[in-house]
Amino acid sequence: MFVDANMSAAQLYECAGAMMAVYSARCPGKESANEDAAALIPFDERSMVLAVADGMGGGRAGDVASRLAIETLRDTLIEAKSEGRSMRAGILNGIERASAAIGERGVGAATTIVVVEFDDGVVRPYHVGDSMALVVGQRGKIKLQTVSHSPVGFAVEAGLLEEHEAMHHEDRHIVSNAVGAQDMRIEMGSSRKLGARDTLLLASDGLFDNLLMEEVVGRVRRGSLADAAYRLANDATRRMEGGEAGHPCKPDDLTFVLLRWGGRSGRDQAEGMS
């Protein structure tokens, strides 16, 4: 669990035969809580669930919403495992219960969430809102990409907006689907087998509002996981601080999870992939 984290560098983990890097930090110069949250939740020896949530509503409302979503997801997965049910059941129940619990608080809080189930190298995404999941091949091919639940995200997917136009669009901050909303809906993607040296990325919009997709892909597809995580965190933060004239700049909390799986367990998966 990563709640109200303010990391100076990504942390590496090994679980279910995969290597992961996790990074979560507050917006540059921000003193209040990090409204993002993340989790790596083991299910059994070869499977687990990864999640990133981005709280909405400001102040303590966003922080509470993202924390509640992640904690509820963890609890329903533990329940599903103990009752012999699937990760899919645990994920769907977790998001639905979290949405009801957040809504019942009546403080205007909500959160986006992106969840990926990992089962022996097979991944399936679930998401609500504009936190995203990607699978990128070693040569830079995007093999999986969720579509943001937002007017701008749908316009890009439909070909009505170019990505560089979307980055600067006045409505980019509008999200049309959130955990905690009465009309919340869960989008579940299809399963995909990870290839050797494919990289899975889950991230809050603090990443995609500051780096173009081709920049994200270029930074995650090569090198070690530690190096890829450093490039993402460093370059996105520099953009937020206004350090690159002519490039997008949207200060925000930043959280992401990277995963690589090579069909075997071992820390060597995280080292020296180029």
ZICORTA-V563346 format. One record per backbone hydrogen bond with DSSP energy under -1.0 kcal/mol. NH is the residue of the N-H (numbers start at 1). CO is the residue of the C=O. Records with the same first field share a line. If there is no record, write none. Layout:
BEGIN
NH->CO + CO
END
This chain:
BEGIN
2->38
7->24
11->22
13->20
15->18
18->15
19->260
20->13
21->258
22->11
23->256
25->254
30->27
37->53
38->2
39->51
41->49
43->47
44->47
48->118
49->41
50->116
51->39
52->114
53->37
54->112
55->35
56->110
61->58
64->60
65->61
66->62
67->63
68->64
69->65
70->66
71->67
72->68
73->69
74->70
75->71
76->72
77->73
78->74
79->75
80->76
81->77
82->78
83->79
84->81
85->80
90->86
91->87
92->88
93->89
94->90
95->91
96->92
97->93
98->94
99->95
100->96
101->97
102->98
103->99
104->100
106->103
110->56
111->179
112->54
113->128
114->52
115->126
116->50
117->124
118->48
119->122
120->46
122->119
123->192
124->117
126->115
127->187
128->113
132->203
134->201
135->144
136->199
137->141
140->137
143->135
144->135
146->133
149->129
150->148
154->150
155->151
156->152
157->153
158->154
159->156
160->155
161->155
166->162
167->163
169->166
172->169
174->171
176->149
179->111
181->178
184->181
187->127
189->125
192->123
194->121
198->195
199->136
200->259
201->134
202->257
203->132
204->255
207->204
209->205
210->207
211->207
216->212
217->213
218->214
219->215
220->216
221->217
223->273
225->270
228->224
229->225
230->226
231->227
232->228
233->229
234->230
235->231
236->232
237->233
238->234
239->235
240->236
241->237
242->239
243->238
247->244
254->25
256->23
257->202
258->21
259->200
260->19
269->266
270->267
END
